[in-house]
C-alpha cells in the first residue's frame, strides 16, 4: 500500500482543487448572468421610450384627423349655404336647416371618433410602455436572484466536494490503521 499520509494528503489536495474549480465556475457563471442585467434594463428602457413615442404620435395623428374632419364639416356647411342661396331657398328654410344640422352632427361625430380612436391607441401604447419597463425590472431582479443562487450553489457544491474528499481521506486512513493494527496483532501473536 502507498504511504497513507501521502495518500490522504493527495486526496485532500484533490478535493480542494476540485472545490476551487467549482467555486470559480460558479462565480464565472454568476458574473456572466450579471453582465446581461444592464443590457436587459437598457432594452426595456428603449422599448418603453419607443412605445411612449408611438403613443404620442398616435394622439397627435388623431388630433390632426379630427381637425381635418372639422375642416371638412365647415366646408360642407359652406357649400350647403351657397347651394341654398343659389337655389333661391333661404338659409332659414326647414329642409336647409335640417340638412345643415345633419352635416353639423355628422361632422362633430367624425371629429369625436377620430379623437376617441387616437386616445384609445395612445392609452394602449402607454400601457404597453409601462409594462415593458416593469418586465425589464422584473427580469433584472430574476437574473440578479439567479446569479446569487448560482454563487450559493457553487459554494455548497464546493463544500460537498471538500467533505467528500475529507470523508474519503478519513476512510482511507481508517483502513490503513485497521490493517496496521491487524498486522501488529499478528506480529505480536507470533512472538
N, C-alpha and C positions, 0 to 999 in steps of 0.2 A: 504494500500500500504506500502511496505517496506520503510525504511529510504532512501530517494532519494540520499543523499550524499554517503551512503554506496553502494547503487546500482550502482551509477555512478563510484565510486572508484573500485568496483569489476569488472565492465565492462572494465574499462581502464586497470586494472591489468591483466585480462584475455587476452585482446588484446596484451598487452606487452609480456606476456608469450608465446602466440601463435607466435608473431613476432620473439621472441628469438629462439623458436624452428625451425621456418622456416629458419632463418639465420644459425643456427647450422647444420641443414640438408643440406642446400646448400653448406656450407663450407666443410662438410664431403664428399659430392659427388664430389666437385671440387678437394679435396685432393686425393680422390681415382683415379680420372682421371689423375692427375699429377703424381701419383705413377707409372702408366703404361707407362709414356713417356720414362723413362730410358730403360725399357725393350724393347720398340718398336725400339728405336735407336740402342740398342745393337744387336737386332735380324737383323736389316737392315745392320749393320756393318759386322756381321758374314756372312750373305748371300753374301755381296759384296766380302768378303775375299775368301769364298768358290768358287764363280764363277770366280774370278780372278785367283785363283789357278788352277781351271779346264781349264781356257783359256791357261795358261802357259803349263799345261800338254798336252793339245791338240796340241799346237805348237811344243813342244818337241817330241811328238809321231810322228807327221808328218815329222819332220826332220830326225828321225830315219828311218822311212819308205822310205823317199827319199834317204837316204844313202844306204839302202838295195836295192832299185831299181837301184841305180848307181852301186853297187857291182854286182848285177845280170847281168846288162848290160856288165860290164867288163869281167865277167866270160864267158858270151855267146860269146863275141867277141874273147876271148882267144880260146874257143872251135872251133869257126869258122876258126880261123887262123890255128889251129892244124889240123882240118879236111881238110882244103885246102892244107896244106903242105903234109899231108899223102896221099892225093889223087893224088898228082903229079901236081895239078894245083897251080900256084903261087899266092901269095897274091895280085899280080897286075892283075890277070885275071878279066875280066869285070864282070862275074857273082859273083865272090867272093867279089869284090869291092862293087857291088850293094847290096849284102846280108849284108855285114858289115855296109854299110851306113844305110840300113833299121834298123838293130839292134841298131845302134847308135841313130838314130832318135827316135825309139820307146822307148829306154831306157831313153833318155832325156825327152820325153813326159811323161812317167810314173813318173819320178822324179819331174817334174814340177806339175803334177796333185796331187801328194802327198803333196807337199808344199802348193799348192793352197787350197786344202781341209783343211789343218791344219790352214792356215791363216784365211780362212773364218770362221771356227768353233771358232777359238780364238777371232776373231773380234766380232762375235755374242755373245759369253760369256762375253766379256769385256763390251759390250753394256748393256747386262742384269745386270752385276755387277754395272755399273754406275746408271742404273735405280733403282736397289734395294736400293741403298743408297739414291737417290733422293726421292723415295717413302717413305722411313723411315723418312726423314727430313720433307716431306710434311705432313705425318701422325702426326708427333710430333707437327708441327705448328697447325694443325687442332685440336689436342687434347688440346693444350695449349689454343687455342681460345675457345673451348667448355668449358673448366674449368672456364675461365674468364666469359663467358656468364652465366654459372651456378651460379657463385657467384653474378653476377649482377642481374639475375632473382630472386635469393633468397632475395636480398636487396629490389627489387621492390615489391615482394610478401609480405615481412615483412612490408614495408611502407603501402601497401594496407590494411594489417591486422590492423595496428595501426590507419589508417584513418577510416576504417570501425568501429573499436571499439570506436573511438572518436565521429564518427557520431551517433552511437547507443547511446552513453552516452549523447550526446547533445540532441538527440531526446527524451530520457527518461526524462532528466531534463526539457525540454520544456513542455512535457506532465504534469509533476509534477507541474510546475509553472502555467500552464494554469488551471489545476484542482484546485490548491490552490487559484488562483485569482478568479475563479468562486465561490469557497466556501466562500471566503471573501466577494464577492459582495452579495452573497445570505444571508450571515450573516448580512451585513450592511443593506440590503434591509428589513430585518425583524425588524430592530430597529426602 
